[in-house]
Amino acid sequence: MPYVNIRITKGATREEKEKLIEGVTDLLVDVLNKNRATTFVVIDEVDTDNWGVGGRSITEIRKGK
């Protein structure tokens, strides 16, 4: 029973998240021969104020500051 946790910044559409869930599930089925019915994919959305890289928040990076 595979469990995959994906963390992304907020802003993805429902359709984009559905594609992620489907794509990751397909990958596990195709590559590792896992059972689709028992493959779990969870997407956690993180506010851009709470995600940083290089000492700066994603919010500030996206503002171009």
Z-matrix of the N, CA and C atoms (Angstrom, degrees):
N
C 1 1.437
C 2 1.526 1 108.72
N 3 1.332 2 118.49 1 90.32
C 4 1.454 3 121.48 2 179.77
C 5 1.523 4 111.92 3 -69.72
N 6 1.312 5 114.73 4 145.90
C 7 1.461 6 122.78 5 175.54
C 8 1.524 7 106.87 6 -130.90
N 9 1.324 8 116.44 7 123.52
C 10 1.459 9 121.87 8 178.84
C 11 1.519 10 108.25 9 -120.44
N 12 1.326 11 116.28 10 130.65
C 13 1.454 12 121.96 11 177.92
C 14 1.525 13 108.20 12 -114.14
N 15 1.331 14 116.07 13 121.71
C 16 1.458 15 122.31 14 179.73
C 17 1.518 16 107.68 15 -111.19
N 18 1.323 17 116.63 16 129.47
C 19 1.463 18 120.68 17 175.92
C 20 1.515 19 108.35 18 -113.84
N 21 1.329 20 114.56 19 126.39
C 22 1.453 21 121.32 20 179.05
C 23 1.523 22 108.82 21 -135.12
N 24 1.334 23 116.49 22 159.90
C 25 1.457 24 118.70 23 173.43
C 26 1.523 25 108.56 24 -74.76
N 27 1.323 26 115.01 25 152.18
C 28 1.466 27 120.36 26 179.97
C 29 1.518 28 110.63 27 -59.66
N 30 1.320 29 114.80 28 148.47
C 31 1.451 30 119.25 29 175.97
C 32 1.513 31 114.58 30 130.57
N 33 1.327 32 117.45 31 -14.49
C 34 1.466 33 119.63 32 178.61
C 35 1.527 34 109.19 33 -70.30
N 36 1.309 35 115.20 34 144.95
C 37 1.463 36 119.51 35 177.74
C 38 1.524 37 110.12 36 -78.32
N 39 1.310 38 114.99 37 165.06
C 40 1.471 39 119.70 38 176.74
C 41 1.529 40 110.18 39 -59.15
N 42 1.316 41 116.80 40 -40.81
C 43 1.459 42 121.45 41 -179.71
C 44 1.532 43 111.19 42 -63.02
N 45 1.327 44 117.26 43 -41.06
C 46 1.464 45 120.73 44 178.10
C 47 1.525 46 111.28 45 -64.14
N 48 1.327 47 116.26 46 -40.90
C 49 1.465 48 119.61 47 178.62
C 50 1.527 49 111.28 48 -66.92
N 51 1.321 50 117.19 49 -38.35
C 52 1.472 51 120.84 50 176.40
C 53 1.533 52 110.26 51 -60.90
N 54 1.337 53 116.73 52 -40.65
C 55 1.465 54 120.74 53 178.26
C 56 1.527 55 111.22 54 -64.64
N 57 1.335 56 117.09 55 -39.81
C 58 1.464 57 120.32 56 176.50
C 59 1.517 58 111.11 57 -61.55
N 60 1.322 59 116.26 58 -47.57
C 61 1.463 60 120.57 59 -179.60
C 62 1.527 61 110.45 60 -60.45
N 63 1.312 62 116.78 61 -47.55
C 64 1.461 63 121.02 62 179.91
C 65 1.532 64 111.75 63 -63.84
N 66 1.333 65 116.04 64 -44.49
C 67 1.459 66 120.31 65 -177.54
C 68 1.519 67 113.22 66 -65.32
N 69 1.329 68 116.61 67 -43.15
C 70 1.469 69 120.19 68 179.29
C 71 1.526 70 110.02 69 -66.64
N 72 1.323 71 115.97 70 -41.43
C 73 1.467 72 119.74 71 177.46
C 74 1.523 73 110.44 72 -61.02
N 75 1.328 74 117.32 73 -47.97
C 76 1.467 75 121.48 74 178.26
C 77 1.523 76 111.33 75 -56.96
N 78 1.324 77 117.01 76 -42.25
C 79 1.459 78 121.33 77 179.98
C 80 1.528 79 111.58 78 -60.80
N 81 1.320 80 117.02 79 -46.26
C 82 1.466 81 120.36 80 179.72
C 83 1.528 82 111.94 81 -66.10
N 84 1.315 83 116.21 82 -37.02
C 85 1.469 84 119.98 83 177.08
C 86 1.525 85 110.17 84 -66.95
N 87 1.327 86 117.39 85 -46.87
C 88 1.465 87 122.03 86 -176.22
C 89 1.524 88 113.41 87 -70.91
N 90 1.322 89 117.32 88 -43.97
C 91 1.462 90 120.72 89 -173.31
C 92 1.524 91 112.49 90 -85.94
N 93 1.318 92 116.25 91 -42.79
C 94 1.468 93 119.69 92 -174.85
C 95 1.528 94 113.86 93 -107.93
N 96 1.336 95 115.90 94 2.95
C 97 1.464 96 121.41 95 178.91
C 98 1.527 97 111.95 96 57.94
N 99 1.340 98 116.44 97 38.86
C 100 1.458 99 121.29 98 179.47
C 101 1.519 100 110.68 99 -81.67
N 102 1.303 101 115.78 100 157.21
C 103 1.456 102 122.39 101 179.81
C 104 1.529 103 109.47 102 -78.83
N 105 1.319 104 116.36 103 119.92
C 106 1.462 105 121.68 104 -178.90
C 107 1.531 106 111.31 105 -56.75
N 108 1.312 107 117.39 106 -39.48
C 109 1.467 108 121.82 107 -175.24
C 110 1.520 109 113.08 108 -67.12
N 111 1.330 110 117.10 109 -21.02
C 112 1.466 111 119.35 110 -178.86
C 113 1.529 112 112.16 111 -118.73
N 114 1.324 113 116.08 112 24.30
C 115 1.463 114 121.59 113 176.84
C 116 1.529 115 108.40 114 -101.24
N 117 1.322 116 115.74 115 120.26
C 118 1.459 117 121.98 116 -176.55
C 119 1.521 118 110.56 117 -106.18
N 120 1.336 119 116.00 118 133.17
C 121 1.459 120 121.89 119 175.84
C 122 1.532 121 106.97 120 -127.77
N 123 1.329 122 115.68 121 125.24
C 124 1.459 123 121.41 122 179.70
C 125 1.521 124 108.06 123 -120.33
N 126 1.328 125 115.89 124 131.33
C 127 1.457 126 121.13 125 177.47
C 128 1.524 127 108.45 126 -109.45
N 129 1.323 128 115.83 127 121.63
C 130 1.461 129 121.90 128 173.98
C 131 1.516 130 107.98 129 -103.23
N 132 1.319 131 116.22 130 127.01
C 133 1.460 132 120.84 131 177.23
C 134 1.523 133 108.86 132 -100.37
N 135 1.314 134 115.80 133 128.60
C 136 1.450 135 122.61 134 -177.92
C 137 1.527 136 109.14 135 -111.49
N 138 1.311 137 115.97 136 132.47
C 139 1.457 138 120.27 137 176.57
C 140 1.529 139 109.36 138 -60.71
N 141 1.315 140 117.08 139 141.36
C 142 1.463 141 120.41 140 -176.58
C 143 1.530 142 112.80 141 -64.96
N 144 1.335 143 117.79 142 -19.91
C 145 1.465 144 120.56 143 173.44
C 146 1.528 145 111.26 144 -69.37
N 147 1.322 146 116.49 145 -22.33
C 148 1.464 147 122.27 146 -175.63
C 149 1.521 148 113.42 147 -103.57
N 150 1.316 149 117.67 148 11.77
C 151 1.463 150 121.84 149 -179.72
C 152 1.525 151 106.86 150 -128.35
N 153 1.315 152 116.08 151 122.87
C 154 1.455 153 118.64 152 -178.01
C 155 1.510 154 112.56 153 -128.65
N 156 1.310 155 114.76 154 156.72
C 157 1.456 156 122.08 155 174.96
C 158 1.527 157 107.20 156 -149.10
N 159 1.310 158 115.74 157 136.89
C 160 1.459 159 119.73 158 178.87
C 161 1.519 160 113.58 159 63.73
N 162 1.330 161 116.87 160 26.81
C 163 1.446 162 120.50 161 178.45
C 164 1.516 163 115.08 162 83.71
N 165 1.327 164 116.94 163 7.53
C 166 1.466 165 121.19 164 -178.26
C 167 1.517 166 110.17 165 -131.87
N 168 1.326 167 115.95 166 148.72
C 169 1.464 168 119.72 167 176.83
C 170 1.531 169 109.59 168 -74.78
N 171 1.305 170 115.24 169 154.59
C 172 1.464 171 120.32 170 177.09
C 173 1.531 172 109.81 171 -62.29
N 174 1.331 173 116.93 172 -34.39
C 175 1.470 174 120.18 173 177.34
C 176 1.517 175 110.73 174 -55.63
N 177 1.334 176 116.67 175 -48.61
C 178 1.465 177 120.56 176 -178.84
C 179 1.527 178 111.68 177 -69.04
N 180 1.315 179 116.67 178 -38.47
C 181 1.467 180 120.12 179 178.20
C 182 1.526 181 110.33 180 -61.26
N 183 1.327 182 116.20 181 -44.40
C 184 1.470 183 119.42 182 -179.29
C 185 1.519 184 112.49 183 -68.44
N 186 1.315 185 117.52 184 -24.60
C 187 1.470 186 120.52 185 176.11
C 188 1.522 187 110.84 186 -76.13
N 189 1.337 188 116.17 187 -13.70
C 190 1.448 189 120.25 188 -179.44
C 191 1.511 190 113.15 189 83.65
N 192 1.314 191 115.60 190 20.35
C 193 1.478 192 119.96 191 -179.50
C 194 1.496 193 111.02 192 -94.94
